[in-house]
Amino acid sequence: MKKKLMAVLVAAGMVVSMAACGGASSESQTAAPAAETVESSEAEAGELTTVTPGKLTMSTNAAFPPYEMTTDDGKLEGIDIEVAGAIAEKLGLELQVDDMDFDAALLAAQQGKSDIVMAGVSVTEERQKVMEFSDSYATGVQVIIVKEGSDIQSVEDLEGKMIGTQRGTTGNLYCTDDYGEDHITSYDNGLTAVQALNNGQVDCVVIDKEPATAFVGANPGLVILDTEYTSEDYAIGMAKGNTALLDAVNAALAELQADGTVDAIVAKYIKAE
């Protein structure tokens, strides 16, 4: 397997390994200003122009547990939803979450139709050409899902196999680069890729660790290989050149990391092994 062309970034100060990312829906979550909002965040927020005044609009793909997912009663929840809500609160804004396909979520932020995109978005050289990225808030790990008893036991065994991925994700990009388009089948979301594996349409699925864990837990007979495919940074994406928003988000994120809020949110959804 040829070496990957994209550099792997290490998230500063984060020890937690986190997991890359359809339908369309919208959910508004009120985030009242905290009683002790730090002055630096307030100053940054005062200079902001957002898509909708008074709101921080986040595009996402809520089919990526535990980062963003839809509950049985139709509400959106997950690590990214709560981190975004905490950032909005720091900035004195109301969080508006718009659910769409992963590619569309990225494009919405690039085109300024949403203020930010959070969907387990990995930082890559190609994406940095068209988007701004916040400081990292997590490290993602790409893993391989196979059926029990599969002859695929490590990354080295993927040569010549049919690999299922989610369209538009780094897993899709990496696998296409390593094995060629003829050996990749792309799906709209990770769940559909896993269903294809169950049906024998692909030999394995490459996807982020945390959603992979959820999918395997719901599908007896599937396992995650011990060998990691790759790891990468997760960050918050926004339109190129929007330095005011970038600075404000980074300031709020730094405060939330320093006071333990981000760690507490992660611990709520990902239990220590």
Buried (B, 14 or more C-beta within 10 A) or exposed (E): EEEBEBEEBEBEEBEBBBBBBBEEEEBEBEBEBEEEBBEBBBEBBEEBEBBEEEBBBBBBBBBBBBBBBBEEEEBBBBBBBBBBBBBBBBBBBBBBBBBBBBBBBBBBBBEBBBBBBBBBBBBBEEBEEBBBBBBBBBBBBBBBBBBEEBEBEEBEBBEEBBBBBBBBBBBBBBBBBBBEEEBBBBBBBBBBBBBBBBEEEBBBBBBBBBBBBBBBEEBEEBBBBEEBBBBBBBBBBBBBEBEBBBBBBBBBBBBBBEEEBBBEBBEEBBEEE
